[in-house]
Each structure stands twice: as structure tokens, then as C-alpha cells.
Amino acid sequence: MSRVCELTGKKAMVGNNVSHAMNKTKRKFHANLKKKRFYIPEEDRWVTLKVSTSALKTINKKGISAVLKEAKANGFIK
């Protein structure tokens, strides 16, 4: 499975490693992803999601139900 946040769609960015001599080589900046289980009381079930840590902060602030609704509206969840 790819390294993409299932709620926000965050994925790896491409950039450069820059040496002291200003030589540039390509590298990737991967998203900070964690696998986490969430309980959804409306559906009375547990769901395992691969989410970024910024999405975890959003879930703590808004709640899992609101964040899942937004993710469905944005097309990240079917």
C-alpha cells in the first residue's frame, strides 16, 4: 500500500539533498504516517486507518465522525 494519508491525501514530496559544496541530489520527503484504530460510535465499529500526525490532531479537535464526513466530501474515502 502506498504512503498516503487516508483522510487528508498527504503523500511524499520531492526535493533536493544539498551538500556543503551545493551539489544537489533528488530525495523524497515522506508524510509522517501512523496506523491507528478509531472507534466510530454511530456505526458501533472499529476502523483502522493510516493517517498523518496532522490528521490525528484534527481528529482530536473535531472528532472522528466530522473528519470522516469531510474526507468523504473531498473524495479521499469511498
Backbone as a ProteinNet text record, in pm:
[ID]
protein_1_A
[PRIMARY]
MSRVCELTGKKAMVGNNVSHAMNKTKRKFHANLKKKRFYIPEEDRWVTLKVSTSALKTINKKGISAVLKEAKANGFIK
[TERTIARY]
83.8	0	88.2	40.9	121.4	124	220.9	236.3	154.9	22.5	-69.7	-163.5	-186.9	-282.7	-423.1	-499.3	-631.6	-737.2	-707.1	-804.2	-772.1	-644.2	-609.1	-548.4	-504.7	-444.7	-299	-237.5	-97	-11.4	91.9	183.9	322.9	416.2	555.1	574	664.6	704.3	846.2	884.3	1017.6	1097.3	1223.9	1310.4	1455.4	1546.7	1688.9	1763	1860.8	1964.1	2068	2108.8	2206.7	2329	2442.8	2566.3	2629.7	2736.2	2808.6	2864.1	2898.3	2950.4	2838.2	2713	2594.5	2562.5	2611.3	2568.8	2427.6	2343.7	2203.5	2171	2112.1	2064.1	1918.9	1839.3	1695.9	1671.6	1567.5	1524.8	1374.8	1316.9	1174.2	1153.2	1053.1	1007.5	876.9	880.8	762.8	672.7	544.1	448.2	469	442.9	457.8	329.9	328.4	207.9	213.3	98.5	82.5	-40.6	-34.8	-150.8	-225	-355	-430	-570.1	-620	-757.3	-846.3	-963.4	-1059.5	-1192.7	-1261.9	-1395.5	-1496.9	-1590.1	-1695.2	-1825	-1871.8	-1990.1	-2119.1	-2129.7	-2250.7	-2270.3	-2158.9	-2164.6	-2134.8	-2094.9	-2062	-1957.2	-1846.5	-1738.9	-1605.5	-1497.9	-1361.2	-1313.2	-1235	-1179.3	-1030.1	-948.8	-805	-772.1	-706.1	-670.7	-523.1	-463.1	-326.4	-336.6	-307.5	-328.6	-199.4	-190.9	-77.7	-97.6	10.6	1	-77.3	-74.8	-157	-305.4	-338.4	-478.1	-520.5	-427.6	-457.8	-494.3	-421.1	-452.4	-589.5	-624	-754.5	-865.3	-840.8	-939.4	-959.7	-852	-864.2	-943.8	-933.6	-1001.9	-1148.8	-1177	-1312.6	-1391.4	-1321.8	-1388.9	-1380.8	-1380.3	-1361.1	-1477.3	-1598.7	-1715.3	-1711	-1677.5	-1671.8	-1559.4	-1445.2	-1331.1	-1359.6	-1425.2	-1462	-1561.5	-1653.9	-1751.7	-1681.8	-1583.3	-1506.8	-1425.7	-1364.4	-1283.3	-1369.6	-1491.3	-1582.2	-1621.8	-1644.9	-1680.8	-1566.2	-1441.3	-1324.5	-1282.1	-1342.6	-1313.7	-1199.2	-1152.4	-1043	-1094.1	-1221.8	-1284.1	-1404.5	-1421.1	-1533.4	-1662.6
-118	0	124.3	228.7	348.5	429.9	518.6	603.4	730.1	716	828.1	829.4	946.3	960.8	936.7	851.8	814.6	922	1018.5	1123.5	1257	1290.2	1420.1	1408.9	1290.6	1273.4	1316.3	1343.4	1383.1	1267.7	1300	1198.1	1258.4	1181.3	1224.4	1342.5	1432.9	1545.8	1519.1	1579.9	1561.4	1688.9	1671	1785.2	1745.9	1824.4	1800.5	1785.9	1694.7	1697.1	1796.2	1889.9	1989.6	1974.6	1944.4	1926.5	2062.3	2057.7	2180.7	2247	2165.4	2217.5	2254.2	2256.5	2291.6	2191.1	2066.2	1961.4	1920.4	1898.3	1865.5	1726.9	1642.4	1510.5	1498.9	1430.1	1417.6	1333	1366.6	1290.5	1307.2	1228.8	1238.1	1277.9	1360.9	1394.5	1318.2	1209.2	1127.3	1190.2	1164.9	1211.9	1133.9	1197.2	1133.7	1054.6	926.5	844.3	747	724.2	627.6	542.8	414.9	327.7	333.2	364.7	391	334.5	279.1	229.2	335.5	356.9	453.7	384.1	422.1	370.6	471.9	425.7	511.6	474.4	557.4	520.5	514.2	596.5	594.1	459.5	399.3	269.9	154	184.7	85.7	-13.4	39.9	-46.4	25.8	-53.9	-3.6	2.1	106	121.8	148.3	79.2	103	190	303	396.8	429.3	457.8	508	658.6	733.1	877.4	950.7	1074.9	1159.3	1212.5	1255.2	1305	1435.9	1513.9	1635	1599.4	1487.8	1441.6	1393.3	1334	1292.3	1413.4	1523.4	1644.6	1698.2	1688.9	1734.3	1647.5	1515	1422.6	1454.1	1483.2	1518.2	1646.5	1737.5	1865.8	1856.3	1794.6	1793.6	1667.4	1555.3	1427	1344.8	1212	1121.6	1129.7	1146.1	1148.2	1267.3	1384.4	1504.5	1494.9	1440.1	1429.2	1327.2	1216.2	1117.4	1176.9	1258.2	1321.7	1415	1492.1	1581.5	1503.7	1392.3	1311.8	1251.2	1209.5	1158.4	1268.7	1389.3	1501.4	1539.3	1526.1	1559	1445.2	1327.1	1216.2	1126.1	1137.9	1052.6	917.3	908.5	784	757.8	631.6	597	584
0	0	0	-67.6	-81.5	47.8	55.5	173.9	156.8	172.4	157.2	276.5	332.6	441.7	387.2	454	405.2	432.1	516.6	547.8	480.3	467.6	410.6	271.6	231.3	99.4	92.2	207.6	207.7	158.1	77.5	27.7	17.2	-35.4	-39.9	-134.6	-93.8	-178.2	-227	-339.2	-395.6	-373.8	-335.6	-314.5	-338.3	-285.6	-306.3	-174.6	-171.7	-69.5	-119.7	-35.9	-76.9	11.7	-51.4	23.8	54.1	131.6	165.6	40.2	-60.5	-186.5	-284.3	-233.5	-311.5	-422.9	-409.5	-501.5	-462.9	-563.5	-537.3	-591	-505.8	-545.9	-501.5	-582.5	-554.3	-429.1	-355.1	-238.1	-221.2	-131	-102.1	42.6	64.2	198	219	296.4	318.6	424.9	411.3	511.4	640.9	754.3	885.2	913.7	874.9	882.9	998.6	1059.8	1168.4	1138.5	1175.7	1164.1	1296.7	1291.9	1415.3	1403	1513.5	1520.3	1583	1522.9	1573.4	1595.4	1702.4	1728.8	1678.1	1594.7	1541.5	1612.1	1705.1	1783.6	1701	1595.2	1512.7	1444	1401	1332.5	1427	1550.8	1653.3	1603.7	1548.1	1499.5	1505.5	1497.7	1495.4	1350.9	1318.1	1184.9	1199.4	1119.3	1117.7	997.5	1022.8	917.4	924.6	808.5	802.3	785.2	892.2	892.7	926.1	879.6	914.7	1056	1117	1253.6	1258.7	1151.6	1148.7	1142.4	1076.6	1074.2	1212.5	1288.6	1425.7	1512	1494.7	1569.9	1531.4	1402.9	1356.5	1414.8	1422.5	1479.6	1627.9	1698.9	1840.7	1860.3	1764.9	1775.6	1734.6	1617.7	1561.6	1592.2	1610.4	1628.4	1501.5	1517.4	1404.1	1305.7	1353.5	1264	1169.1	1220.5	1137.7	1034.9	1075.9	985.5	875.7	909.4	807.9	708.1	755.9	667.3	569.2	618.6	530.8	429.5	472.1	382.4	270.7	303.9	201.4	104.1	154.5	68.1	-25.6	22.3	-58.7	-150.3	-134.8	-224.2	-181	-56.6	-9.7	36.6	74	118	29.1	-10.3	-98.3	-22
[MASK]
++++++++++++++++++++++++++++++++++++++++++++++++++++++++++++++++++++++++++++++

